[in-house]
Amino acid sequence: MSKRLLLGALSVVVSGGLLVWLLTRIDLGRTATLLQGASWGWLVTALVLTCALPFTSVFRWLGVLRAQGIRLPFPLALRAVMMANVLNSFLPSKSGDIAKAAYLREHGGLAKGAGTVILERLVDLAVLGLLGLLGLLVNGTLWGLVAGVGLLGLVAVVFMAVLLLPLNKLPLPAKLKGTALDVRVVFKRWLAHPAAIAQTLAGSVLTWSLGGFTVFALASAVHTGLGLGFAYAIFPLAIIAGLVPVTVSGIGTRDAAFVALLSSQMSAEQATLVGIGYTFFGYWLLSLLSFPAVAYQVVAFLRGGRPVEARPQG
């Protein structure tokens, strides 16, 4: 436990240190002026996009569950996604997504639930890579090529490892081997279900498109003149930086990546506002909007209640 507390404290220090470093590099007076002159229309657009994120995320996850023969009621899936959103604001590298896996532990076990989360995350990374390549084609930004090739290559390697490794011949502990085999079944069922593949991909494209457009909306709010193609080209790399497990929910690393990638297109003050603004809308505000779901679950637990359970398809 002491090790976990130490790592948690270190993550907080790194996040806080990076944010302080970013703020010391800019003119706070000019930043305040930019905020005062920000376009409310574009800020409201960013808010609307943020409110839509949980629904597209649920649609994406239900696509994976569809292939596993699991019927999860939309309200319950939405609650699980919202709980994950809140936890992801305090934990590194999307660790809060394990909350979604826990909802499926009575329908194939926690390993099966974790398999759906891993698969969903890999699809997300692949779509991020494709968006980066699209940004390259539209805007000629080489960062899109770096993100696209790197992410698609990583996803391909993981898929091949899950599907092709001779698990039965590897000297693995029985429990770990069983978990790996359960995850393989999740992947195979998904690949054999075209409708589930289409739904998962569509949900992922919608989710990341909303995120990319949020960056564009925030950049437009502070009058940067940033092109939509460039926003989508650099967006995947900034998100990847936020996945490095050295900060709280990517705070600091993701913001610094946005500033570095946007610095050629706008002032340091504008880039910092866009980077921190994305964290505010996509994580803090999203967590605040999702908090009622967590409160509901805590109250239900204290009262000894249980959520409506997912049902295997007949």
C-alpha positions as CSV (number, residue, x, y, z in Angstrom):
1,M,0.0,0.0,0.0
2,S,2.9,2.4,0.8
3,K,4.3,1.9,-2.7
4,R,0.9,2.8,-4.2
5,L,0.7,5.9,-2.1
6,L,4.2,6.9,-3.0
7,L,3.5,6.5,-6.8
8,G,0.2,8.4,-6.4
9,A,2.0,11.2,-4.6
10,L,4.7,11.3,-7.3
11,S,2.0,11.5,-10.0
12,V,0.4,14.5,-8.3
13,V,3.8,16.2,-8.0
14,V,4.7,15.6,-11.6
15,S,1.3,16.9,-12.8
16,G,1.4,19.9,-10.6
17,G,5.0,20.6,-11.5
18,L,4.3,20.5,-15.3
19,L,1.3,22.8,-14.9
20,V,3.3,25.3,-12.9
21,W,6.1,25.1,-15.5
22,L,3.6,25.8,-18.3
23,L,2.1,28.7,-16.5
24,T,5.5,30.3,-15.7
25,R,6.3,30.3,-19.4
26,I,3.5,32.6,-20.4
27,D,2.4,36.2,-19.8
28,L,-0.5,35.9,-17.4
29,G,-1.8,39.4,-18.2
30,R,-2.0,38.5,-21.9
31,T,-3.6,35.2,-21.0
32,A,-6.3,37.0,-19.0
33,T,-7.0,39.3,-21.9
34,L,-7.4,36.3,-24.3
35,L,-9.8,34.7,-21.9
36,Q,-11.9,37.9,-21.6
37,G,-12.1,38.1,-25.4
38,A,-12.8,34.5,-25.9
39,S,-15.8,33.5,-28.2
40,W,-18.6,32.2,-26.0
41,G,-20.1,30.5,-29.0
42,W,-17.1,28.3,-29.5
43,L,-16.9,27.6,-25.7
44,V,-20.5,26.5,-25.7
45,T,-19.7,24.3,-28.6
46,A,-16.9,22.7,-26.6
47,L,-19.3,22.2,-23.7
48,V,-21.9,20.5,-25.9
49,L,-19.3,18.2,-27.4
50,T,-18.2,17.2,-23.9
51,C,-21.7,16.4,-22.9
52,A,-22.0,14.0,-25.9
53,L,-18.9,12.1,-25.1
54,P,-20.4,9.6,-22.5
55,F,-23.1,8.6,-25.0
56,T,-20.7,7.9,-27.9
57,S,-18.4,6.0,-25.4
58,V,-21.4,3.8,-24.4
59,F,-22.2,3.1,-28.0
60,R,-18.6,2.1,-28.7
61,W,-18.4,-0.3,-25.7
62,L,-21.8,-1.9,-26.4
63,G,-20.4,-2.8,-29.8
64,V,-17.7,-4.9,-28.1
65,L,-20.3,-6.5,-25.7
66,R,-22.6,-7.3,-28.6
67,A,-20.1,-9.7,-30.0
68,Q,-19.8,-11.4,-26.6
69,G,-23.5,-12.1,-26.4
70,I,-24.0,-9.7,-23.5
71,R,-27.0,-7.4,-23.3
72,L,-26.2,-4.5,-21.1
73,P,-29.0,-2.0,-20.6
74,F,-28.0,1.4,-21.9
75,P,-28.6,3.2,-18.6
76,L,-26.4,0.7,-16.8
77,A,-23.7,1.0,-19.4
78,L,-23.9,4.8,-19.2
79,R,-23.5,4.6,-15.4
80,A,-20.4,2.4,-15.8
81,V,-18.8,4.7,-18.4
82,M,-19.5,7.7,-16.2
83,M,-17.9,6.0,-13.2
84,A,-14.9,5.3,-15.4
85,N,-14.8,9.0,-16.4
86,V,-14.6,10.1,-12.8
87,L,-11.9,7.5,-11.9
88,N,-9.9,8.4,-15.0
89,S,-9.6,11.9,-13.7
90,F,-7.7,10.7,-10.6
91,L,-5.8,7.6,-11.9
92,P,-3.0,7.3,-14.5
93,S,-3.4,5.9,-18.1
94,K,-7.2,5.4,-18.2
95,S,-7.0,3.0,-15.2
96,G,-10.5,4.0,-14.3
97,D,-11.8,1.9,-17.2
98,I,-11.5,-1.2,-15.0
99,A,-14.8,0.0,-13.4
100,K,-16.4,-1.1,-16.7
101,A,-14.8,-4.5,-16.5
102,A,-16.2,-4.9,-12.9
103,Y,-19.7,-4.5,-14.2
104,L,-19.3,-7.7,-16.2
105,R,-17.7,-9.9,-13.6
106,E,-20.9,-12.0,-13.2
107,H,-21.1,-12.7,-16.9
108,G,-18.0,-14.5,-17.9
109,G,-15.8,-13.2,-15.1
110,L,-13.5,-10.2,-14.6
111,A,-11.1,-11.5,-17.2
112,K,-13.8,-11.3,-19.9
113,G,-14.8,-7.9,-18.8
114,A,-11.1,-6.7,-18.9
115,G,-10.9,-8.3,-22.4
116,T,-13.7,-6.0,-23.6
117,V,-12.0,-3.0,-22.1
118,I,-8.6,-3.9,-23.7
119,L,-10.2,-4.5,-27.1
120,E,-12.1,-1.2,-26.9
121,R,-8.9,0.6,-26.0
122,L,-7.0,-0.9,-28.9
123,V,-9.8,0.0,-31.3
124,D,-9.5,3.6,-29.9
125,L,-5.8,3.7,-30.6
126,A,-6.3,2.4,-34.1
127,V,-8.9,5.1,-34.8
128,L,-6.6,7.7,-33.3
129,G,-3.9,6.6,-35.7
130,L,-6.2,6.8,-38.7
131,L,-7.3,10.3,-37.6
132,G,-3.6,11.3,-37.5
133,L,-3.1,10.0,-41.1
134,L,-6.2,11.9,-42.1
135,G,-4.7,15.0,-40.7
136,L,-1.6,14.3,-42.7
137,L,-3.6,13.9,-46.0
138,V,-5.7,17.0,-45.3
139,N,-3.1,19.3,-43.9
140,G,0.3,17.8,-44.8
141,T,1.3,17.6,-41.1
142,L,4.1,15.1,-40.6
143,W,3.0,14.7,-36.9
144,G,0.0,12.8,-38.3
145,L,2.3,10.3,-40.0
146,V,4.2,9.7,-36.8
147,A,1.1,9.2,-34.8
148,G,-0.7,7.1,-37.4
149,V,2.1,4.7,-38.2
150,G,3.1,4.3,-34.5
151,L,-0.4,3.7,-33.3
152,L,-1.5,1.3,-36.1
153,G,1.8,-0.6,-35.7
154,L,1.3,-1.0,-32.0
155,V,-2.3,-2.2,-32.4
156,A,-1.3,-4.7,-35.0
157,V,1.4,-6.1,-32.8
158,V,-0.9,-6.5,-29.8
159,F,-3.6,-8.1,-31.9
160,M,-1.2,-10.6,-33.3
161,A,0.2,-11.4,-29.8
162,V,-3.3,-12.0,-28.4
163,L,-4.5,-14.1,-31.3
164,L,-1.3,-16.0,-32.3
165,L,0.9,-16.6,-29.3
166,P,1.0,-20.3,-28.4
167,L,-0.3,-19.7,-24.9
168,N,-0.6,-23.4,-24.0
169,K,3.1,-23.9,-24.7
170,L,4.3,-20.9,-22.7
171,P,5.5,-21.4,-19.1
172,L,2.9,-19.1,-17.6
173,P,1.0,-19.5,-14.3
174,A,-2.3,-21.3,-14.7
175,K,-4.3,-18.2,-13.6
176,L,-2.5,-15.9,-16.0
177,K,-2.8,-18.4,-18.9
178,G,-6.6,-18.7,-18.2
179,T,-7.0,-14.9,-18.2
180,A,-5.1,-14.7,-21.5
181,L,-7.2,-17.4,-23.1
182,D,-10.4,-15.5,-22.0
183,V,-9.1,-12.3,-23.5
184,R,-8.4,-14.2,-26.8
185,V,-12.0,-15.5,-26.9
186,V,-13.2,-11.9,-26.6
187,F,-11.0,-10.8,-29.5
188,K,-12.1,-13.8,-31.7
189,R,-15.8,-13.3,-31.1
190,W,-15.5,-9.6,-31.9
191,L,-13.6,-10.3,-35.2
192,A,-16.3,-12.9,-36.2
193,H,-19.1,-10.3,-35.7
194,P,-19.2,-7.7,-38.5
195,A,-22.0,-5.7,-37.0
196,A,-20.1,-5.5,-33.6
197,I,-17.0,-4.4,-35.5
198,A,-18.9,-1.7,-37.3
199,Q,-20.6,-0.4,-34.1
200,T,-17.3,-0.3,-32.2
201,L,-15.5,1.5,-35.0
202,A,-18.3,4.0,-35.5
203,G,-18.5,4.7,-31.8
204,S,-14.7,5.2,-31.6
205,V,-14.7,7.5,-34.7
206,L,-17.5,9.6,-33.1
207,T,-15.8,9.8,-29.8
208,W,-12.4,10.9,-31.1
209,S,-14.0,13.2,-33.7
210,L,-15.7,15.0,-30.8
211,G,-12.4,15.2,-29.0
212,G,-10.6,16.5,-32.1
213,F,-13.3,19.0,-32.8
214,T,-13.1,20.2,-29.2
215,V,-9.5,21.1,-29.7
216,F,-10.5,23.0,-32.8
217,A,-13.4,24.7,-30.9
218,L,-11.0,25.8,-28.1
219,A,-8.5,27.1,-30.6
220,S,-11.2,29.0,-32.4
221,A,-12.5,30.4,-29.1
222,V,-9.2,32.2,-28.5
223,H,-9.0,33.3,-32.2
224,T,-5.9,31.3,-33.2
225,G,-7.0,30.6,-36.8
226,L,-6.0,27.0,-36.4
227,G,-7.0,24.7,-39.2
228,L,-9.2,21.7,-38.5
229,G,-6.8,19.4,-40.3
230,F,-3.9,20.5,-38.1
231,A,-6.0,20.0,-35.0
232,Y,-6.7,16.4,-35.9
233,A,-3.1,15.8,-36.9
234,I,-1.6,16.7,-33.6
235,F,-4.5,15.6,-31.4
236,P,-3.5,11.8,-31.4
237,L,0.1,12.6,-30.2
238,A,-1.2,14.8,-27.3
239,I,-3.6,12.1,-26.2
240,I,-0.7,9.5,-26.3
241,A,1.4,11.8,-24.1
242,G,-1.4,11.8,-21.6
243,L,-1.4,8.0,-21.5
244,V,2.1,7.9,-20.1
245,P,1.6,6.7,-16.5
246,V,3.6,9.3,-14.6
247,T,0.9,11.9,-14.0
248,V,-2.7,12.0,-12.7
249,S,-5.0,11.4,-15.6
250,G,-2.3,12.7,-18.0
251,I,-2.5,16.2,-16.6
252,G,0.7,18.0,-17.4
253,T,2.1,15.6,-20.0
254,R,-0.9,16.0,-22.3
255,D,-1.1,19.8,-21.8
256,A,2.7,20.1,-22.4
257,A,2.3,18.1,-25.6
258,F,-0.5,20.3,-26.9
259,V,1.7,23.4,-26.2
260,A,4.7,21.9,-28.0
261,L,2.7,20.8,-31.0
262,L,0.6,24.0,-31.3
263,S,3.5,26.4,-30.7
264,S,4.2,26.7,-34.4
265,Q,0.7,27.9,-35.1
266,M,-0.1,30.3,-32.3
267,S,1.4,32.2,-29.3
268,A,2.4,30.3,-26.2
269,E,-0.5,31.9,-24.3
270,Q,-3.0,30.6,-26.8
271,A,-1.4,27.1,-27.0
272,T,-1.5,26.9,-23.2
273,L,-5.1,27.9,-23.0
274,V,-6.0,25.3,-25.6
275,G,-4.0,22.5,-23.8
276,I,-5.3,23.2,-20.3
277,G,-8.8,23.9,-21.8
278,Y,-8.9,20.5,-23.3
279,T,-8.1,19.0,-19.9
280,F,-10.8,21.1,-18.3
281,F,-13.5,20.2,-20.7
282,G,-12.5,16.6,-21.5
283,Y,-11.6,15.5,-18.0
284,W,-12.5,17.8,-15.1
285,L,-15.9,19.0,-16.5
286,L,-16.7,15.6,-17.8
287,S,-16.0,14.1,-14.4
288,L,-18.2,16.7,-12.8
289,L,-21.0,15.9,-15.2
290,S,-20.5,12.1,-14.5
291,F,-20.3,12.4,-10.7
292,P,-24.0,11.9,-10.1
293,A,-23.6,8.3,-11.5
294,V,-20.9,7.6,-8.9
295,A,-23.0,9.1,-6.1
296,Y,-26.0,6.9,-7.2
297,Q,-23.8,3.8,-7.1
298,V,-22.3,4.6,-3.7
299,V,-25.8,5.2,-2.2
300,A,-27.0,1.9,-3.8
301,F,-24.1,0.1,-2.3
302,L,-24.6,1.5,1.2
303,R,-28.3,0.5,1.0
304,G,-27.3,-3.0,-0.1
305,G,-28.9,-2.5,-3.5
306,R,-27.6,-3.9,-6.8
307,P,-27.7,-2.4,-10.3
308,V,-29.7,-4.0,-13.0
309,E,-27.5,-6.8,-14.3
310,A,-26.4,-7.5,-17.8
311,R,-28.1,-10.5,-19.4
312,P,-26.4,-13.1,-21.7
313,Q,-28.2,-13.4,-25.0
314,G,-30.4,-16.5,-25.3
